[in-house]
Amino acid sequence: MTHWSVHASVDLDVLVSVSSLFTPADIRYAAQASFEQALERKTDQPAQAADFLAAIANTRASVTKAMLRDLEEDIDAYARY
């Protein structure tokens, strides 16, 4: 497993709130993109909040609200309580 360091400006609660429909693969893709943006600056600074927010904005979530509604309907229809 790869561990990246992030800048102190990164607020994980904000990142979670703007990526609520992301799958783990979506999150990994956005994290990799933010890491690459940090590398392009050619400094020793790790990825910053702006890098993550830009990467998230440019990543399409794999889950849609319609998919969540369908799942909730299936749970209501088929779950055994």
C-alpha positions in Angstrom: 0.0 0.0 0.0 1.3 3.5 -0.9 1.3 6.2 1.7 1.3 9.8 0.6 2.0 12.8 2.8 -0.4 15.7 2.5 -0.1 19.4 3.2 -1.5 20.7 6.5 -4.1 22.7 4.4 -5.9 19.4 3.6 -9.1 19.1 5.5 -10.3 15.5 5.2 -13.9 16.4 6.3 -14.1 18.8 3.3 -12.7 16.1 0.9 -15.2 13.6 2.2 -18.1 16.0 1.7 -17.2 16.8 -1.9 -16.7 13.1 -2.9 -19.7 11.5 -1.3 -20.7 9.5 -4.4 -17.1 8.3 -5.0 -16.1 4.6 -4.9 -12.7 3.6 -3.5 -11.4 3.5 -7.0 -12.6 7.0 -7.7 -10.9 8.2 -4.6 -7.7 6.5 -5.5 -7.8 8.0 -9.0 -8.3 11.5 -7.6 -5.6 11.0 -5.0 -3.2 9.9 -7.7 -4.1 12.9 -9.8 -3.5 15.3 -6.9 -0.1 13.6 -6.2 0.8 14.1 -9.9 -0.2 17.8 -9.7 2.1 18.2 -6.7 5.0 16.5 -8.6 4.5 18.8 -11.5 5.3 21.8 -9.3 8.8 20.3 -8.8 9.0 21.3 -5.2 9.3 19.3 -2.0 5.7 20.3 -1.0 3.2 17.4 -0.8 -0.2 17.6 -2.3 -2.2 20.5 -1.0 -6.0 21.0 -0.5 -6.2 22.8 -3.9 -4.6 19.8 -5.6 -7.2 17.4 -4.1 -10.2 19.7 -4.7 -9.1 20.2 -8.4 -8.6 16.4 -8.9 -12.0 15.7 -7.3 -13.7 18.3 -9.5 -12.2 16.6 -12.6 -13.2 13.1 -11.5 -16.6 11.7 -12.4 -18.2 9.7 -9.6 -19.0 6.1 -10.5 -22.1 6.1 -8.3 -25.1 8.3 -9.2 -28.0 9.4 -7.0 -30.3 7.3 -9.2 -28.2 4.2 -8.3 -28.5 5.0 -4.6 -32.3 5.4 -5.0 -32.5 2.0 -6.8 -30.5 0.4 -4.0 -32.7 1.9 -1.3 -35.8 0.6 -3.2 -34.3 -2.9 -3.4 -33.4 -2.9 0.3 -37.0 -1.9 1.1 -38.4 -4.5 -1.2 -36.2 -7.4 -0.4 -34.6 -7.0 3.0 -35.6 -9.4 5.8 -36.2 -7.5 9.0 
